[in-house]
Amino acid sequence: MALPLPNLIAVVMEFIGSFLSFLIGYYALKAYQTSGSRRLFTLYWGFIILGVGTFLRVFTATYVSLISRVYEAPRQLIGLINLAALIYSITLLVAYSLIVATYVFQAKPVNEKITVVGTASAAAFVFPIYRLFFIPWLELVTITMLAFVVVSTFMNWQIRKSSESALVLSGFGLMLLSHVFFLLLPVDEMLLLLGQITQLAGFVCLSAMLAKVSRANG
């Protein structure tokens, strides 16, 4: 049978996240070509890797849902789900490592507006898809990494006091908050929707800022 409506919404929003990741990667590459900043080039690769990993998770969840119509025993698909979850975890950690290395480990605040696309979890998914989307240890690592970025962008905002740096701080702050919601999904399934809405709001702040920089440099 088809995915329940809440799960379908989660997959669609995850797909939107993947699309935004590629879009942000495009703007990062465009800004790199005009500014020559290696930091933006690093971010470009981070977003592309993250977009591919997120799309893989969307594809796997859809594939498993379709194949489940044929196989009565979902355990036949657990190996595939575990592999997809592992690949996604690696891509997410690599992408966020690039973000941290780019935005935190720098000598001075930069004027480049950098974005990050986080991950959407789906605790409402019926087993075994659940284990593909809800990965507590990964959420904890993600929260820790994003915390470094939020602290860095907060300091940058304190120095610059500009609307641009405020938007960057807001974007990363929303990303961090969304992963807190995802980590707490077992408490209440509605936290999935709340986390995804918060995440997409962060996407809007950050991607709009990077697009603005790209237009300004163009």
Number of C-alpha atoms within 10 A of each C-alpha: 9 11 15 11 9 16 18 15 15 22 24 13 19 23 20 16 24 26 18 20 28 22 18 28 29 19 25 30 22 22 26 21 16 13 15 12 14 13 19 25 18 19 28 29 20 29 31 21 23 30 30 18 23 28 21 18 23 20 15 19 23 17 11 18 18 14 13 16 12 10 12 9 10 16 12 12 15 17 10 14 22 15 13 20 22 14 15 25 22 16 21 25 18 17 26 25 16 20 28 21 15 19 24 18 12 12 7 9 15 14 11 21 23 26 30 27 31 31 27 27 29 29 27 21 22 13 12 18 23 16 18 26 25 22 18 15 11 18 23 15 14 22 19 13 18 24 18 16 25 24 15 19 26 20 15 20 19 12 11 15 12 11 10 20 24 17 20 27 25 19 29 28 21 23 30 25 20 28 27 17 25 29 23 17 21 15 11 12 17 14 22 26 21 14 27 26 16 20 27 23 16 28 24 14 20 26 25 18 22 24 19 16 21 22 13 10 13 11
